[in-house]
Amino acid sequence: MKKGIHPEYREVVFQDTSSDYKIITRSTMTSDETITMEDGKEYPVIKVEVSSASHPFYTGKNLFVDTAGRIDKFKQRYQKK
């Protein structure tokens, strides 16, 4: 491989914001935020909305998230009068 053309591949923490699940893995993604894990090391943290800890396919739970009130807006707009 040519030197100097590849991004840095390092350990990062992916944190699920809905379930507070964290996993340490390797990635080329970067972040200005850091987190100190149980092992005492500090890692860059990448926040994600859905992971295997919160996705309905993996959990078997039907999770409904309507953050913007889209369903109510739809019903108000297209409701029969």
N, C-alpha and C positions, 0 to 999 in steps of 0.2 A: 504494500500500500504506500501511496505517496504521503510524505510527511507534510503537515500543515494545512491539509485541505479537509480533514474530517473534524466534526464537532467533538467536544470532550464527552466521553462516555463515563458517567460516574454514578454513585449511589444517590438516590433521591427517595423521598417519602411521598407516596400518594395518599391523600387524606380525603375520605368520603365525608362531605359536609352534612349529609342527612343522617348518617349513623355514627359518625365519629370513628369509623374504622380506618386504621392506618396500616400501610404495608411498605416495607423497604424493598426497593428493587433498583435496577440500573437503567438509566435513561440518558438521552442527550438533551432532554428538556431542561430549561433553566428557570430560576425563580429568585426574586429578591428576598422572599420570606424564608426563614429557617425555623427548624424545630429541633429540640433536644429529645432524643428517644431514651428508652430505658437503659440502653447500653452506655449512656453518657456522651455519645457522639452527637455532633450537630450536623443536620442534613438540610438541604433545600427542600421545601415542601410545595407540592403541586396539589391544589384543591380541585376535586371533581365532584359533580353532583350525584352521580350514580356509580356504584360498584357492585361487585357480587354480594356484598353484605346488605345492600338495600334494594337491589333489582328484584321485581316480583317473580321473574322466571327462576331465580336461584333461591329465593326465600319461601316461595309458595304462598306469600301473602299478597293480597291485592292492595297496593298502595296507590292512592289517588292524590295527586298534587295539583291544585289549581291555584297557582301563585298569582296570576294576573286577573282572575275573575272572568276568564274567557267564556265560560259556559253561561254565566249570568248575562254577559253582554250579548251573546248569541241569542239567548231566549228573549231578551228584551227587544232585540232588533227584528226577529222573525216570528214572534208570537202572533197568533191570529187575534184580531181585534174584534 
